Amino acid sequence: MAQVAISFNKRTYRFDCSDAEADRLEKVANYFKSKLDSLAREHGPIGDERLVLMAGLMLTDELLEARADIDELLEQDADKLKTFSETVKEMRGLAGSDPVAGENRKSGS
């Protein structure tokens, strides 16, 4: 069992986790701590609870923006695939209606 320590505002908080999760938890904790430190520098001594709430809101905003970006990219990819699929269907339809193209396929030309 691993333990990750997070220090903030002259206090240390320890979290137990599996050895496999320790590096990830440390990275997440350091990222969160950087948000807390940034807010503390920007707003001064406003209280730990308010600072943690502000950091949580900032991170939630980042998450929602990232999800929106991913959704937009997936939608763009879906539109491209739909257009490509329609183009392929049209090309197959044209090839099927052209007897010369059909013969060329059969003869290997």
N, C-alpha and C positions, 0 to 999 in steps of 0.2 A: 504494500500500500504506500502510495506517494503522498506527499503533503506540499501544497503550494501556498506560499505566504504572499499576501497583498498588503502593502503598507500604504496608508493614506492618513493624512492629517495627524501625524504622530501616533497612529495606532496601527497595529498589525493584525490582520485577520488570516486565519489559517483554514484551508479547505483540504479535506482528504479526498483522494481520488485514486483510481487505478494507475499503475505505472504507465500504461499505454496512453492515458488521458492527460498526464501531467504536462507535457509540452504544450498541448493545445490549450489547456486551462490557463497556463502561464501566459501564453500569447493573448488570449481573450482578456485576462485580467490586466495585462499591461496596456492593452488598447483602451479598456474602460478607464484605467487609472490616468492615462494621458488625457482623456476627455475631462475627468474630474479636475486634474491639475490645471488644464487650460481654463476651465470655468472659474476655478478658484483665483487664478491670476487676473482674469477679466473682471470678476464681480466682487472680489475681496471676501471677507469673512461673512458669508450669508447663512451659515449653518449647514451642517453635514446633510441633514435630511433634504433640504431644498436643493443642495448641490447634486446629490444622488438622483433626485427626481429630474432635474434639468438634464443631467447626463443621460438618463434613461430615455427622456423625450428626444434628445438629439440622436441617439443611436436608433431609436424606433423610426425617426424621420429618415435616417440614412437607409435603413432596411426597407422601408416602404418605397423610397425612390429607386433603390436597386431592383426591387421586385417589379416596379412599373417599367423600368428600362428593360428587364428580361422579358416581360410580357410583350412589350413593343417589338423587341427583336424577334420573338417567337411568332408574332402576328405577321411581321414582314416576311419571315421565312415561309410561313404558311401561304401567304399570298403568292410568293415566288413559285412555290411548289404547285399551287393550283394553276397558275398561268402556264407553267411548264407542262403539267398534265394535260391541260386543254390543248396546248400546241401539239403535243404528241398524238392526242386523239384526232385532231384535225389532219395531221400528216398521215395517219393511218387511214383515215377516211378518204383522203385524196389518192393515196396509193391504191386503195381498194377499188376506186372508181375509174382508174386509168388502166385500160387493158395492156398498154405498152409497158407501163411500170410493173405491172403484175408479171408479164412475161419475162421482163429483165430479171426480176427476182428469181423466177423459176430456173432460168437458164444460167444464172450466176453472173450475168453481165452487169 
